[in-house]
Amino acid sequence: MASAASATESADPCCAAPLPVLGRDVTVPLVTGGEVTYAALDYAASAPALQRVWDDVAAYAPYYGSVHRGAGYLSQLSTDLFENSRTTVAEFLGCREDDQVIFTRSTTDSLNLLAAALPADCQVFVFETEHHASLLPWRDARVTYLNAPRTPDEAVQTLERALADRDPYGPALVCVTGASNVTGELWPVRELAAAAHAHGARIVLDAAQLAPHHPVSIDELDVDWVAFSGHKLYAPFGSGVLAGRSDWLRGAEPYLAGGGASRKVARRADGGVDVEWHDSAARHEAGSPNVIGVYSIAAACKALTEAGFDELVARERHLIAKVREGLAEVPAVRVLSLFGDDAPRVGVISFVVDGWNSSHFAAALSAEYGIGVRDGLFCAHPLVRTLLGSEPDEPGECGAPEAAPGEKSLNAIRVSFGAGTPDEHVERFVRAVKELVADGARWSYRTEDGRCVPDTSVAA
């Protein structure tokens, strides 16, 4: 199992305090009256900014200047900060000497960049369990979609069989998640990397859900590339990272054509233009870079490293145990899982409630308890459909159950948390689930633009 997937859950209490995040003291109104401190339990979508990240960015902001193209002091300072951030991210990811760190907009952007850099006739292998960011970018390649495995060992065996049947002389790429954005389960990254390399393929790790929770080392996991987003790493300023081997990236046409990507541009006698592109990461970073977003990622990398992943992981296991044990006490709740209850995981848990429309349940958590979760299919439609055993369909009207007990649900509810989550938030969540299942919602709800919202015209 990959080093990131070697941990086991523990219910032992831990003493580490949550890391300070923005919004920790924000209060929100309840439809039933009064206000409550908001419980942000949707980290898997976007995690709140670490206070340390916000402070670092605020300290730099007055010195903001144009990167790579200015002679003035602030431009030179900003350029140094931008490139030093690249070094910080490389260290955070355990990059090898020849690896490149390319700054993008997000995980989705990173994987689309890699897809655009694939050699001709490359074959891509991807499990149907992937987030759409890693499931969909490969449309110009020959793609083999692999069925959802039910154990980590089955995942490795499935990949090995698929790779054994491929053309052994053509280029191939495996794309795999490090931690599921639906179940939170950790995947056997190191073993999948070994299988890929044994069959002459390369592998890219979607670490969007893994990097905020566990250390990720390109060298130790022996993957060829890693992609992740700043907004899930407590750095919500619209930047992402693609890091890894440079040869395919250097050999590809620039992801975007423009300033910064070009080393030299000259007019030809016939009226055309000759362009010499950079071989460095700048080749795929055309345009003015998001220096604040890049710096925020570097600040988050430093903050998490200094906090210590051992303590962060231990505290998260403590929170996971609280949630799972609480949900297990509610017979109407079914937690979704591929690999089983004992599988190691990060703080991402999806579930369904018998007799409840998932949108209705999530809306009640927000409106009546001040708890923010997510409902739906989580941009991982094939995986959630597999876990639910249901076919694509439109969600039901608010208040109408998606499924009666024993029937198949159409959507799910996801609770997710991380380094900034206090115990009180997950404890309030568990209490709220129990109360809603036992007593029902205290307010009336209606459907508006496909979403379930409180009906403010009448009380329950």
N, C-alpha and C positions, 0 to 999 in steps of 0.2 A: 504494500500500500504506500502511496506517496506520503512524504513526511507530513504534509498538511492534513492528511486523512488518518493519521495514526492515533489521534486523541480519542479517548472514550468519554462518554458523558459521566458527570459526577453530580450527585445531589448535595455534596458537602458545601456548607456555606463558605463564602470567601470574604476577605476583608477589604479588598481593593475597592476604592471608590470609583464611580463612573467618571470618565473624563468630562471636563466642562465643555458644553456645546452651546451654540446660540439657540435661543428659544426655550431654554430649560425652565424659565420662569413665566413664559407667556400664558395668559389665561384666556379661555374662550367661553362664550355664553352657552348655556344649556337650554334646550327648547322647553324644558320643564321648569326653568327659572334658576337664576343665580349663575355663577361662573365657577370654573374649575381650572386648575393648571393642566395644560394640554399634554396628553400622553402621546408622543410621536412614536408610533409603532409601525412605521412604513419605511424602515431603513433600506429595505431591498430595492425600493424605487429610487429614493434619494435620501442620503443620510444628512443630518444637520451638520453645519460647519463646526469644526472644533473651534473653541474660543481661541486657542493658540494659533490656528490658521488665520482666523479673522484679524487677530492682533498683528501678526506678521505682515499680512497684506496691507492693513491700515498704516503700518509704519513705513512701508515702501511707497504707498500710493503717491505722496507728494513728489517723489523722485521719478515718477513714471516718464519714460521717454521712448522714442522710436528705437526699435531693436535692429542691429546689424547695419544701419544705414545713416548714422548720424555722427558728426564729429564732436558735438557738444558733450559736456560733462554728464548730463542726465541720460543721454543716449548711450554713452559708454558704460555708465553704471548699469543701465537696464540690460544692455547686451551681456555684461558679465553675469548679472543675476540670472538671466535666461539660460546661459550656457552652464553656469554652476548648478542650476536646477536640473539640467540634463545629467550631470555627474551624480547628483543626489539620488535621482530616480534610478540610475544604473546601479548604484550601490544598494539601494533598497531592494532591487530585483535580482541581485547577485549576477549581474551580466558578465559575460565573458569578455576577454580583451577586445575581440573584433566585432562585438555586437554593436548595433546602432540603437539609439533611443530616439524615436520620432514622436513629436507631439502632434496630436490630432484633436478632434472635437469630443470624442467619446469612444466607448468600446465599439459601437456600431461603425463609426467612421474608421477606426483602426482596422477592423476586419474587412471592410470594403476596400481599404487601401491595399491590404495584403491580397485580396481577391484580384485587384487590378494588376498586381505584380506577379501573378502566377505565370510560370512558363507555358508556352503553347502546349496544348493537349494534356494539361495537368489533370489528374483524377483526384477528386476530393471525397473523403469519407467523413460523414458526420452523422451522429446519432439523432434520431427524431426527437430526443428528449432535450435538445438544445433550445436556448432562448432564440428568438427570431434574429437577434443580432449576429448569431453565429450559424444559424440555420439557413438564412436566405441570401447572403452576399455572393454565393458561388454560382450564380445562374449562367455565367459564361464558361464555366468549366464542366467537365463530366463528373456528375455528382452521384455518389452512392449513399443513399440514406439507410442507416442501420436501425433495426428494430430496438425498442426500449428493452434494456437488460433488466433482470430482476435481482441480480447480485453484482458486486464489483468484479468477481471472477468471470461471470458471464459476459460482462462488458469487454473484458480483455479477450476472451475466447471468440466473441462475435467479431471483434476487430481483426483478430488474427486470421480467422476464416476468410473474411472479406479481402484482406490484403494478399492472402495466398492465391486468390483467384485473379488478381490484377496482372496487367502487363508489367513484368519485372523490370523492363528497361525504360519505361516512361516515368516522368515526374509524378509524385503523389503527395498529397497533404491530408493529414488527419486534423480535424477540429473538435476540441472537446472542452467542456466546462470544467472548472475546478470545484465549484459548489453550485448545486441547483438553485435557481432563483424561485423554484416552486416548493421543493421539499427541504432545501437546505443541506441535503446529503452531499458528502464529500466523495469525489470520484477518484479512482486509482490512477492518478496522473502519471506517476513514475512508471508503473507497469504498462500503461498504454503507450507511453513514450518509447519504452524498450521494445514493445511489439512493433510500433511503427518503424523504428530504426532497423530492426532485424529484417524487415521486408523492404528496406530501401526507401521508406517514406519519411516525410517530415511531419512535425506536429506543432500546432498552435494552441495555446491554452487561453481560453476565455476566463480571465481571473476577476471579472467584474464583481462577483459575489465572494470570491475567495480572499483577495488582497486586503479588504478591510478587516478581516477576521483572523487570518493566519499569515505567517511569513511565507513569501513566495520567492523561490530562488530558481532562476533559469538554469543555473549550473547544476544545482542539486537535483532538480526534477528532470534535468536533461531534455528539456523541451527546446524547440527551435525559436519560437516566438511566444510572447505574452502580450495580451491586450487587456486594458482595464480603463475605467472612467474615474475622473476626479470626483464627480458628484456622488459616487457611492463610497469614496474614500475620505469623506468629511471635508471635501474641498470643492464646493459647488459653484465653480466659475466657468463651466463650459469647456473643459479640456479633457483629453484622454491621452493614452500612451500606446504605442506599438513598439516593442523592444525585442531585439533578437538578431538573427543572422542577416548579414548585409548583402549577400550576393544576389538574391532574387530582387531585392529592392534596388540595388545599383543597376541591375540589368533591365529594369522596367522603365517605361516612359513615366515622367513625373505624374503623380496623382492629380495635381493641378498645374497648369502652365501659367507662369507669371513671374513677377519679381521675387527674388530670393531663391528660387529654384534654379535660375540660370546663372552660369559663371560668365558667359560672354555671348552677346548677340550682335550680329553684323548683317548689313544688307548685302545681297548678292547683285551681280551685274544684271541678272535677268529680272530683278525686282523682288526676288524672294528674300527670305531671311534664314540665315544659318544660326543655330543655337547650340551652345555647348553647355550641358547641364552639369550641375554639381554631382559628385559621387557620394557626398556626405548625406546626413539626415536632411539637410536643407533641400535636397532634390525633391522631397515630398512635403515641404513646408512652405509652399509659395504663399505670398501675401504677407501682410503685417501680422505677426503672431500674437496670440492671446497671452501676453507676458504675465498678466495677473493670474490667469487661469493656470499657467505653467508653474508660476511661483507658488500658488496655493497647493498644487500637488506635491511639490518638493517640501513645503512646510508640513503637510500632512504626513509625508513619509518620515520626516524627522520626528514629528510628535509621536507617532505610533512606535517608532523604533525606541525612542527614549522612554516611553511609558512601559515598554517591555511586552512582547507578545505572550510570554508565559503567563503574566498576570492577566492580560486581556482575555486570553483563551480560557483561563480558569474561571474568571468572572462570568464569561458568556455561558460556559457550561452550567454554572449555577442558575442563571436566568432560564436557560433552555429547560433544565430540570423542573423549575417552578411552573413553567407554562405547560409542559407535557404532563406533569403529574396532575395539575389542575384540570386540564382538558380530559384526562383519563377518568376523572370522577363524574363526567357528564355522559351518560350512555347515548344521548342523541348526537354526540359529536364524533365524527370520524376523521382522524388525521391522515393525510395523504402521504404515501411513501412508496418508493421503488424498492429500496434495499432492506426494508424492515425496521422494526422499532429500535434495534440495537446498533443501527448504522451511525457512525460518527457524522456530525452535522454542524453547521453554523446556525446563527440565530434567525432562521427563516422557517416558518411552520405554516402550512396550508391545511385547511380543514373544511368540512361541510357539516351542516346541522340539519338533521332530519326535520322535514316539514317547514323549513325556512327558505325563503328566497335570499340568496347570498347578498344581493344588493340591499335588501331590506335590513338584514342583520348588521351589515357594515354601517348603514345609515343610522341605525339605532345606537350602535356603539359610539358614533360621533356625536349625534344630537343629544343623547341622554346621559352620556358618560364622559364626553370630551376625549375620546380615544380615536386616534387616526390609524386605520388599517386600510388594506386594499381588497377589493373583490373583483372577480372576473376570471380571465384566463392568463393573465400575467405575461403577455407577449411570448407565450410558450404553448400555443394552442394544441399542437399534437400531443405534447406530454400531459397536459391537464386532461385532455379528452381520454387518453389512455388510462390515467389514474382514476377518472370518474366512470369510465366505461360507457361514455355517452357519445352521441354523434353531434356534429355541429347543428345548432339551432339558435333561434332568437330567445333571449331571456324573457321570463314571464313578467307580467305586470307587478309592480311593487305591491307587497302584501299577499300576493298569490304564491303559495309554495312552489318552488321549482320541482320538488319531488316529495312525495309522501314517504313515510318511513319504509325502507326497503327498495324504493325506486331510485333511479339514477338522477343525480344532480346535473345541472347544466353549467354551473359556475362554482367557484370556491372562494373562500375568504383566506387572506394571508396576513399573518402577524409577523413582524420582523423587527429586530432590535440589534444593538451593538454596544460599542464602547461608551456611549453617552447615556445609556438607558439606566435609570434608577430602579431599584426593586419595586418601589411603589407603583410604577407604571404597569409592570407585568402583573402585580398583585391585583390592581384595579381591573385590569383586563380579564383576569380569571374570574373575579367576582361578577363582573358584568356579564360574561358568558353564562355563568350559572343562573343569574337572575333573569336574563332574557329567556333562557330555555324554560325555566320554572314558571315564570309569571307572564311572559310575553312583553311586548313593547308597551310603554306607557303613553305613547303618542300615536296619532294617525299619520300615515305616510302616503305619498302619491308618486306617480311616475312623471318625470319632467326631463325631456330630451334624453330619454333612455336611462336616466338615473333615478334612483329612489331618494326622495327628499322629504323632510317633514312638511306636513300640510299645516301651514300656519293659520289657516282659516278656521280650524276646529281642533280641539283637543281630543285625545283618545277617550 
